């Protein structure tokens, strides 16, 4: 049953019963792509966990990862010990194997958002689902792992973005991420209305955006490299303390600047296939914009993350970051 949830969500044909039981808990299909799992007995170390994927429709490895984890729950190989809200974000884009249909869903998670359209409507539906889930489990520590893959190669294929918010990140998270084979952490420097930011900003959850390799079609992902991440999801869903490794195994970066596309006449002044975390020396010309002019690296070398010249006007075309202790 749980293993077929993806098919139900994409086909738009939910089962006759939206609720039911499995070996270690109950399931409730709230809406297409929104599944809540409640344990028969919550473990002592349980968090209220949200695992989300497919906020961008062409990022398939996280969907396969969640599918494997759900199949393990159904088979009884994993015993549910914590409440989990499982979300597949942009179902039409996932079905079309496109990043998005009309606008980037992962920039719309603000309660002040009033835009019209399918993706803004979906953002509001997902925000309401998060609000309801955390309210139902108000006594538990909150956690949200939003799972993605990047559109390009990376010097560190598996990394996480820590959203900017007043809430602080628990030190234990870095050890969990190291044990899950995350290679780098990127600290955001300002509010960015992503899905993980929503949970951290509005609910003080432990929340991250995970980048788990590069975009690939279904069936062509390197799932072997994600076994440590599978172990992290599994132990959290069991309500146990995850494996821990020294945080010294992870490289940490801080955002110094966002390159924003401010006009139609915009270009990035480096190769389109430049990998994430590529380094640029002082004085290097990085961007030309018909409105903002040129942008050059200042006195300190910078590393580029998420470069994409094809974004909408007003959207972020790249993050420029520097290593920190």
MIVEX-770769 format. One record per residue (C-alpha): residue number from 1; residue in three letters; x, y, z. Coordinates in nm, 2 decimals. Example, Ala and Ser with C-alpha at 12.3 -4.5 7.8 and 13.67 -1.06 7.14 Angstrom:
BEGIN
+------+------+--------+--------+--------+
: resi : resn :     xx :     yy :     zz :
+------+------+--------+--------+--------+
:    1 :  Ala :   1.23 :  -0.45 :   0.78 :
:    2 :  Ser :   1.37 :  -0.11 :   0.71 :
+------+------+--------+--------+--------+
END
This chain:
BEGIN
+------+------+--------+--------+--------+
: resi : resn :     xx :     yy :     zz :
+------+------+--------+--------+--------+
:    1 :  Unk :   0.00 :   0.00 :   0.00 :
:    2 :  Unk :   0.25 :   0.26 :   0.11 :
:    3 :  Unk :   0.49 :   0.17 :  -0.17 :
:    4 :  Unk :   0.22 :   0.25 :  -0.43 :
:    5 :  Unk :   0.14 :   0.59 :  -0.29 :
:    6 :  Unk :   0.35 :   0.76 :  -0.55 :
:    7 :  Unk :   0.15 :   0.60 :  -0.83 :
:    8 :  Unk :  -0.17 :   0.71 :  -0.66 :
:    9 :  Unk :  -0.05 :   1.07 :  -0.63 :
:   10 :  Unk :   0.06 :   1.09 :  -1.00 :
:   11 :  Unk :  -0.24 :   0.92 :  -1.14 :
:   12 :  Unk :  -0.48 :   1.14 :  -0.95 :
:   13 :  Unk :  -0.68 :   0.83 :  -0.85 :
:   14 :  Unk :  -0.66 :   0.80 :  -0.47 :
:   15 :  Unk :  -0.77 :   0.47 :  -0.32 :
:   16 :  Unk :  -1.12 :   0.41 :  -0.20 :
:   17 :  Unk :  -1.00 :   0.44 :   0.17 :
:   18 :  Unk :  -0.78 :   0.73 :   0.25 :
:   19 :  Unk :  -0.70 :   0.59 :   0.59 :
:   20 :  Unk :  -0.57 :   0.25 :   0.72 :
:   21 :  Unk :  -0.33 :   0.05 :   0.92 :
:   22 :  Unk :   0.00 :  -0.11 :   0.87 :
:   23 :  Unk :   0.23 :  -0.31 :   1.10 :
:   24 :  Unk :   0.35 :  -0.03 :   1.32 :
:   25 :  Unk :   0.10 :   0.25 :   1.27 :
:   26 :  Unk :  -0.17 :   0.41 :   1.07 :
:   27 :  Unk :  -0.17 :   0.62 :   0.75 :
:   28 :  Unk :  -0.39 :   0.90 :   0.64 :
:   29 :  Unk :  -0.39 :   1.03 :   0.28 :
:   30 :  Unk :  -0.48 :   1.40 :   0.33 :
:   31 :  Unk :  -0.45 :   1.50 :  -0.04 :
:   32 :  Unk :  -0.26 :   1.39 :  -0.35 :
:   33 :  Unk :   0.11 :   1.39 :  -0.25 :
:   34 :  Unk :   0.04 :   1.45 :   0.13 :
:   35 :  Unk :   0.06 :   1.14 :   0.35 :
:   36 :  Unk :   0.07 :   1.13 :   0.73 :
:   37 :  Unk :   0.20 :   0.83 :   0.92 :
:   38 :  Unk :   0.12 :   0.80 :   1.29 :
:   39 :  Unk :   0.30 :   0.53 :   1.50 :
:   40 :  Unk :   0.10 :   0.29 :   1.72 :
:   41 :  Unk :   0.35 :   0.38 :   2.00 :
:   42 :  Unk :   0.58 :   0.68 :   1.98 :
:   43 :  Unk :   0.94 :   0.63 :   2.09 :
:   44 :  Unk :   1.10 :   0.83 :   2.36 :
:   45 :  Unk :   1.34 :   1.02 :   2.11 :
:   46 :  Unk :   1.07 :   1.08 :   1.85 :
:   47 :  Unk :   1.05 :   1.40 :   1.65 :
:   48 :  Unk :   0.76 :   1.53 :   1.44 :
:   49 :  Unk :   0.92 :   1.46 :   1.11 :
:   50 :  Unk :   0.85 :   1.61 :   0.77 :
:   51 :  Unk :   1.02 :   1.44 :   0.47 :
:   52 :  Unk :   0.94 :   1.63 :   0.14 :
:   53 :  Unk :   1.05 :   1.56 :  -0.22 :
:   54 :  Unk :   0.97 :   1.67 :  -0.57 :
:   55 :  Unk :   0.93 :   2.04 :  -0.49 :
:   56 :  Unk :   1.10 :   2.05 :  -0.83 :
:   57 :  Unk :   0.95 :   1.79 :  -1.06 :
:   58 :  Unk :   1.27 :   1.68 :  -1.23 :
:   59 :  Unk :   1.45 :   1.58 :  -0.91 :
:   60 :  Unk :   1.38 :   1.21 :  -0.90 :
:   61 :  Unk :   1.64 :   1.06 :  -0.66 :
:   62 :  Unk :   1.46 :   1.19 :  -0.35 :
:   63 :  Unk :   1.13 :   1.04 :  -0.47 :
:   64 :  Unk :   1.30 :   0.70 :  -0.52 :
:   65 :  Unk :   1.46 :   0.74 :  -0.18 :
:   66 :  Unk :   1.13 :   0.81 :  -0.01 :
:   67 :  Unk :   0.97 :   0.52 :  -0.20 :
:   68 :  Unk :   1.23 :   0.28 :  -0.08 :
:   69 :  Unk :   1.18 :   0.40 :   0.28 :
:   70 :  Unk :   0.80 :   0.36 :   0.25 :
:   71 :  Unk :   0.84 :   0.01 :   0.11 :
:   72 :  Unk :   1.06 :  -0.08 :   0.41 :
:   73 :  Unk :   0.79 :   0.05 :   0.65 :
:   74 :  Unk :   0.52 :  -0.16 :   0.47 :
:   75 :  Unk :   0.73 :  -0.47 :   0.47 :
:   76 :  Unk :   0.80 :  -0.43 :   0.84 :
:   77 :  Unk :   1.18 :  -0.38 :   0.80 :
:   78 :  Unk :   1.13 :  -0.04 :   0.95 :
:   79 :  Unk :   0.91 :   0.01 :   1.26 :
:   80 :  Unk :   0.74 :   0.35 :   1.28 :
:   81 :  Unk :   0.81 :   0.52 :   1.61 :
:   82 :  Unk :   0.76 :   0.88 :   1.52 :
:   83 :  Unk :   0.49 :   1.08 :   1.34 :
:   84 :  Unk :   0.59 :   1.16 :   0.98 :
:   85 :  Unk :   0.44 :   1.38 :   0.72 :
:   86 :  Unk :   0.55 :   1.27 :   0.37 :
:   87 :  Unk :   0.51 :   1.53 :   0.09 :
:   88 :  Unk :   0.55 :   1.51 :  -0.28 :
:   89 :  Unk :   0.54 :   1.88 :  -0.38 :
:   90 :  Unk :   0.49 :   1.96 :  -0.75 :
:   91 :  Unk :   0.29 :   1.67 :  -0.88 :
:   92 :  Unk :   0.21 :   1.81 :  -1.23 :
:   93 :  Unk :   0.58 :   1.90 :  -1.28 :
:   94 :  Unk :   0.69 :   1.55 :  -1.15 :
:   95 :  Unk :   0.45 :   1.39 :  -1.40 :
:   96 :  Unk :   0.59 :   1.60 :  -1.68 :
:   97 :  Unk :   0.95 :   1.56 :  -1.56 :
:   98 :  Unk :   1.00 :   1.93 :  -1.55 :
:   99 :  Unk :   1.15 :   2.15 :  -1.28 :
:  100 :  Unk :   0.82 :   2.35 :  -1.27 :
:  101 :  Unk :   0.53 :   2.44 :  -1.50 :
:  102 :  Unk :   0.49 :   2.81 :  -1.46 :
:  103 :  Unk :   0.70 :   2.93 :  -1.17 :
:  104 :  Unk :   0.95 :   2.80 :  -0.92 :
:  105 :  Unk :   0.75 :   2.64 :  -0.63 :
:  106 :  Unk :   1.05 :   2.67 :  -0.40 :
:  107 :  Unk :   1.03 :   3.05 :  -0.38 :
:  108 :  Unk :   0.66 :   3.07 :  -0.28 :
:  109 :  Unk :   0.65 :   2.95 :   0.09 :
:  110 :  Unk :   0.56 :   3.28 :   0.26 :
:  111 :  Unk :   0.23 :   3.34 :   0.44 :
:  112 :  Unk :   0.22 :   3.68 :   0.27 :
:  113 :  Unk :   0.22 :   3.52 :  -0.08 :
:  114 :  Unk :  -0.09 :   3.61 :  -0.28 :
:  115 :  Unk :   0.00 :   3.50 :  -0.63 :
:  116 :  Unk :  -0.25 :   3.32 :  -0.84 :
:  117 :  Unk :  -0.19 :   2.99 :  -1.03 :
:  118 :  Unk :  -0.13 :   2.62 :  -0.98 :
:  119 :  Unk :   0.20 :   2.64 :  -0.81 :
:  120 :  Unk :   0.11 :   2.93 :  -0.57 :
:  121 :  Unk :  -0.21 :   2.74 :  -0.48 :
:  122 :  Unk :   0.00 :   2.43 :  -0.41 :
:  123 :  Unk :   0.24 :   2.63 :  -0.19 :
:  124 :  Unk :  -0.05 :   2.74 :   0.02 :
:  125 :  Unk :  -0.18 :   2.38 :   0.04 :
:  126 :  Unk :   0.16 :   2.26 :   0.16 :
:  127 :  Unk :   0.20 :   2.54 :   0.41 :
:  128 :  Unk :  -0.14 :   2.45 :   0.56 :
:  129 :  Unk :  -0.04 :   2.08 :   0.57 :
:  130 :  Unk :   0.28 :   2.17 :   0.76 :
:  131 :  Unk :   0.09 :   2.39 :   1.01 :
:  132 :  Unk :  -0.17 :   2.12 :   1.08 :
:  133 :  Unk :   0.09 :   1.85 :   1.13 :
:  134 :  Unk :   0.30 :   2.05 :   1.37 :
:  135 :  Unk :  -0.01 :   2.15 :   1.56 :
:  136 :  Unk :  -0.12 :   1.79 :   1.60 :
:  137 :  Unk :   0.22 :   1.70 :   1.74 :
:  138 :  Unk :   0.29 :   2.02 :   1.94 :
:  139 :  Unk :   0.47 :   1.83 :   2.22 :
:  140 :  Unk :   0.74 :   1.69 :   2.00 :
:  141 :  Unk :   1.06 :   1.86 :   1.86 :
:  142 :  Unk :   1.00 :   1.96 :   1.50 :
:  143 :  Unk :   1.21 :   1.85 :   1.20 :
:  144 :  Unk :   1.19 :   1.90 :   0.83 :
:  145 :  Unk :   1.42 :   1.75 :   0.57 :
:  146 :  Unk :   1.34 :   1.88 :   0.22 :
:  147 :  Unk :   1.51 :   1.65 :  -0.04 :
:  148 :  Unk :   1.64 :   1.78 :  -0.37 :
:  149 :  Unk :   1.90 :   1.71 :  -0.64 :
:  150 :  Unk :   2.10 :   1.98 :  -0.82 :
:  151 :  Unk :   2.07 :   2.07 :  -1.19 :
:  152 :  Unk :   2.45 :   2.05 :  -1.23 :
:  153 :  Unk :   2.76 :   1.87 :  -1.11 :
:  154 :  Unk :   2.92 :   1.98 :  -0.78 :
:  155 :  Unk :   3.26 :   1.95 :  -0.62 :
:  156 :  Unk :   3.06 :   1.83 :  -0.32 :
:  157 :  Unk :   2.77 :   1.63 :  -0.47 :
:  158 :  Unk :   2.58 :   1.59 :  -0.14 :
:  159 :  Unk :   2.54 :   1.91 :   0.06 :
:  160 :  Unk :   2.27 :   2.09 :   0.26 :
:  161 :  Unk :   2.15 :   2.44 :   0.28 :
:  162 :  Unk :   2.07 :   2.57 :   0.63 :
:  163 :  Unk :   1.79 :   2.83 :   0.60 :
:  164 :  Unk :   1.83 :   3.17 :   0.76 :
:  165 :  Unk :   1.59 :   3.22 :   1.06 :
:  166 :  Unk :   1.59 :   3.33 :   1.42 :
:  167 :  Unk :   1.57 :   2.97 :   1.53 :
:  168 :  Unk :   1.91 :   2.81 :   1.59 :
:  169 :  Unk :   2.03 :   2.47 :   1.46 :
:  170 :  Unk :   2.09 :   2.20 :   1.72 :
:  171 :  Unk :   2.46 :   2.10 :   1.73 :
:  172 :  Unk :   2.36 :   1.74 :   1.71 :
:  173 :  Unk :   2.23 :   1.79 :   1.35 :
:  174 :  Unk :   2.59 :   1.84 :   1.22 :
:  175 :  Unk :   2.69 :   1.50 :   1.35 :
:  176 :  Unk :   2.38 :   1.34 :   1.20 :
:  177 :  Unk :   2.45 :   1.50 :   0.86 :
:  178 :  Unk :   2.81 :   1.39 :   0.87 :
:  179 :  Unk :   2.70 :   1.03 :   0.93 :
:  180 :  Unk :   2.46 :   1.06 :   0.64 :
:  181 :  Unk :   2.76 :   1.14 :   0.42 :
:  182 :  Unk :   2.67 :   1.50 :   0.36 :
:  183 :  Unk :   2.99 :   1.67 :   0.24 :
:  184 :  Unk :   2.92 :   2.04 :   0.29 :
:  185 :  Unk :   2.68 :   2.28 :   0.46 :
:  186 :  Unk :   2.58 :   2.62 :   0.32 :
:  187 :  Unk :   2.45 :   2.88 :   0.57 :
:  188 :  Unk :   2.20 :   3.12 :   0.42 :
:  189 :  Unk :   2.25 :   3.49 :   0.50 :
:  190 :  Unk :   1.90 :   3.62 :   0.46 :
:  191 :  Unk :   1.54 :   3.50 :   0.43 :
:  192 :  Unk :   1.47 :   3.29 :   0.12 :
:  193 :  Unk :   1.12 :   3.16 :   0.09 :
:  194 :  Unk :   1.19 :   2.80 :   0.04 :
:  195 :  Unk :   1.00 :   2.50 :   0.18 :
:  196 :  Unk :   1.26 :   2.42 :   0.45 :
:  197 :  Unk :   1.28 :   2.79 :   0.54 :
:  198 :  Unk :   0.91 :   2.79 :   0.60 :
:  199 :  Unk :   0.93 :   2.53 :   0.87 :
:  200 :  Unk :   1.23 :   2.69 :   1.03 :
:  201 :  Unk :   1.11 :   3.05 :   1.02 :
:  202 :  Unk :   0.74 :   2.99 :   1.12 :
:  203 :  Unk :   0.78 :   2.68 :   1.34 :
:  204 :  Unk :   1.14 :   2.69 :   1.47 :
:  205 :  Unk :   1.19 :   2.34 :   1.33 :
:  206 :  Unk :   1.53 :   2.19 :   1.26 :
:  207 :  Unk :   1.51 :   2.23 :   0.88 :
:  208 :  Unk :   1.74 :   2.19 :   0.58 :
:  209 :  Unk :   1.73 :   2.17 :   0.21 :
:  210 :  Unk :   1.93 :   1.86 :   0.10 :
:  211 :  Unk :   2.10 :   1.84 :  -0.24 :
:  212 :  Unk :   2.15 :   1.46 :  -0.30 :
:  213 :  Unk :   2.36 :   1.45 :  -0.62 :
:  214 :  Unk :   2.26 :   1.56 :  -0.97 :
:  215 :  Unk :   1.92 :   1.56 :  -1.15 :
:  216 :  Unk :   1.86 :   1.23 :  -1.35 :
:  217 :  Unk :   1.55 :   1.05 :  -1.48 :
:  218 :  Unk :   1.38 :   0.78 :  -1.28 :
:  219 :  Unk :   1.59 :   0.46 :  -1.27 :
:  220 :  Unk :   1.92 :   0.64 :  -1.35 :
:  221 :  Unk :   2.00 :   0.77 :  -1.00 :
:  222 :  Unk :   2.30 :   0.66 :  -0.80 :
:  223 :  Unk :   2.10 :   0.52 :  -0.51 :
:  224 :  Unk :   2.39 :   0.34 :  -0.36 :
:  225 :  Unk :   2.55 :   0.68 :  -0.26 :
:  226 :  Unk :   2.23 :   0.76 :  -0.07 :
:  227 :  Unk :   2.23 :   0.46 :   0.16 :
:  228 :  Unk :   2.35 :   0.67 :   0.46 :
:  229 :  Unk :   2.07 :   0.92 :   0.39 :
:  230 :  Unk :   1.82 :   0.63 :   0.38 :
:  231 :  Unk :   1.96 :   0.52 :   0.72 :
:  232 :  Unk :   1.90 :   0.87 :   0.86 :
:  233 :  Unk :   1.54 :   0.88 :   0.74 :
:  234 :  Unk :   1.48 :   0.53 :   0.88 :
:  235 :  Unk :   1.62 :   0.59 :   1.23 :
:  236 :  Unk :   1.43 :   0.92 :   1.26 :
:  237 :  Unk :   1.11 :   0.75 :   1.15 :
:  238 :  Unk :   1.17 :   0.48 :   1.41 :
:  239 :  Unk :   1.21 :   0.75 :   1.68 :
:  240 :  Unk :   1.57 :   0.66 :   1.75 :
:  241 :  Unk :   1.88 :   0.88 :   1.78 :
:  242 :  Unk :   2.05 :   0.87 :   1.43 :
:  243 :  Unk :   2.41 :   0.77 :   1.38 :
:  244 :  Unk :   2.66 :   1.04 :   1.46 :
:  245 :  Unk :   3.00 :   1.14 :   1.32 :
:  246 :  Unk :   3.24 :   1.43 :   1.39 :
:  247 :  Unk :   3.12 :   1.75 :   1.22 :
:  248 :  Unk :   3.49 :   1.80 :   1.12 :
:  249 :  Unk :   3.41 :   1.57 :   0.83 :
:  250 :  Unk :   3.19 :   1.85 :   0.67 :
:  251 :  Unk :   3.30 :   2.17 :   0.50 :
:  252 :  Unk :   3.10 :   2.48 :   0.60 :
:  253 :  Unk :   3.03 :   2.78 :   0.38 :
:  254 :  Unk :   2.85 :   3.11 :   0.43 :
:  255 :  Unk :   2.66 :   3.30 :   0.16 :
:  256 :  Unk :   2.82 :   3.64 :   0.09 :
:  257 :  Unk :   2.62 :   3.76 :  -0.20 :
:  258 :  Unk :   2.32 :   3.67 :  -0.42 :
:  259 :  Unk :   2.34 :   3.74 :  -0.79 :
:  260 :  Unk :   1.99 :   3.86 :  -0.89 :
:  261 :  Unk :   1.88 :   3.88 :  -1.26 :
:  262 :  Unk :   1.74 :   4.23 :  -1.28 :
:  263 :  Unk :   1.68 :   4.26 :  -1.66 :
:  264 :  Unk :   1.62 :   4.05 :  -1.97 :
:  265 :  Unk :   1.97 :   4.14 :  -2.08 :
:  266 :  Unk :   2.16 :   3.92 :  -1.83 :
:  267 :  Unk :   2.44 :   3.68 :  -1.86 :
:  268 :  Unk :   2.68 :   3.48 :  -1.63 :
:  269 :  Unk :   3.03 :   3.52 :  -1.75 :
:  270 :  Unk :   3.15 :   3.16 :  -1.70 :
:  271 :  Unk :   3.07 :   2.83 :  -1.86 :
:  272 :  Unk :   2.72 :   2.70 :  -1.84 :
:  273 :  Unk :   2.84 :   2.37 :  -1.70 :
:  274 :  Unk :   3.04 :   2.52 :  -1.42 :
:  275 :  Unk :   3.01 :   2.29 :  -1.12 :
:  276 :  Unk :   2.87 :   2.40 :  -0.78 :
:  277 :  Unk :   3.14 :   2.53 :  -0.54 :
:  278 :  Unk :   3.38 :   2.63 :  -0.82 :
:  279 :  Unk :   3.62 :   2.90 :  -0.70 :
:  280 :  Unk :   3.67 :   3.24 :  -0.86 :
:  281 :  Unk :   3.96 :   3.47 :  -0.78 :
:  282 :  Unk :   3.95 :   3.84 :  -0.68 :
:  283 :  Unk :   3.87 :   4.06 :  -0.98 :
:  284 :  Unk :   3.69 :   3.79 :  -1.18 :
:  285 :  Unk :   3.39 :   3.91 :  -1.38 :
:  286 :  Unk :   3.10 :   3.69 :  -1.29 :
:  287 :  Unk :   2.79 :   3.86 :  -1.43 :
:  288 :  Unk :   2.66 :   4.13 :  -1.67 :
:  289 :  Unk :   2.31 :   4.28 :  -1.63 :
:  290 :  Unk :   2.15 :   4.54 :  -1.84 :
:  291 :  Unk :   2.02 :   4.72 :  -1.53 :
:  292 :  Unk :   2.26 :   4.63 :  -1.25 :
:  293 :  Unk :   2.58 :   4.64 :  -1.46 :
:  294 :  Unk :   2.87 :   4.41 :  -1.40 :
:  295 :  Unk :   2.96 :   4.21 :  -1.09 :
:  296 :  Unk :   3.32 :   4.12 :  -1.01 :
:  297 :  Unk :   3.47 :   3.92 :  -0.72 :
:  298 :  Unk :   3.60 :   4.16 :  -0.45 :
:  299 :  Unk :   3.91 :   4.11 :  -0.24 :
:  300 :  Unk :   3.82 :   3.76 :  -0.12 :
:  301 :  Unk :   3.79 :   3.45 :  -0.35 :
:  302 :  Unk :   3.43 :   3.33 :  -0.38 :
:  303 :  Unk :   3.27 :   3.00 :  -0.47 :
:  304 :  Unk :   2.96 :   2.98 :  -0.69 :
:  305 :  Unk :   2.65 :   2.77 :  -0.60 :
:  306 :  Unk :   2.33 :   2.72 :  -0.80 :
:  307 :  Unk :   2.43 :   2.92 :  -1.10 :
:  308 :  Unk :   2.14 :   2.95 :  -1.35 :
:  309 :  Unk :   2.12 :   3.24 :  -1.60 :
:  310 :  Unk :   1.78 :   3.12 :  -1.72 :
:  311 :  Unk :   1.58 :   3.23 :  -1.41 :
:  312 :  Unk :   1.30 :   3.47 :  -1.43 :
:  313 :  Unk :   1.37 :   3.85 :  -1.39 :
:  314 :  Unk :   1.39 :   3.93 :  -1.02 :
:  315 :  Unk :   1.50 :   3.57 :  -0.93 :
:  316 :  Unk :   1.83 :   3.45 :  -0.80 :
:  317 :  Unk :   2.08 :   3.35 :  -1.07 :
:  318 :  Unk :   2.36 :   3.23 :  -0.83 :
:  319 :  Unk :   2.48 :   3.22 :  -0.47 :
:  320 :  Unk :   2.84 :   3.34 :  -0.40 :
:  321 :  Unk :   2.98 :   3.18 :  -0.09 :
:  322 :  Unk :   3.30 :   3.15 :   0.11 :
:  323 :  Unk :   3.43 :   2.89 :   0.35 :
:  324 :  Unk :   3.40 :   2.94 :   0.73 :
:  325 :  Unk :   3.51 :   2.74 :   1.03 :
+------+------+--------+--------+--------+
END
